[in-house]
Amino acid sequence: SRRTLEMRFQAALGRSPAGEIRRRRLDLARQLLRDGSLPIREVGRRCGYLEPQQFSAFFRTQMGLAPRQYRQQAAPAAVER
């Protein structure tokens, strides 16, 4: 059942299936934003958000800054590697 899956998932990973999906989306978004080659709209689309506003709101909630701000801060770190 759905509840059994959620309980087992929580026990194994310490987060819900929805929490894992959010974590994976955030990881992908950070990776794509650091790369810098895609427009932010496309980054959001690749992370499963059809509307750029939804992606921006999600990212800001999770990271504390807008995707554009994150890209600007992460860009110098990517060049130094």
Buried (B, 14 or more C-beta within 10 A) or exposed (E): EEEEEEEEBBEEEEEBBEEBEBEEBBEBBBEBBBEEEBEBBEBBBBBBBEEBEEBBEBBBEBBEEBBEBBBEEBBEEEEEE
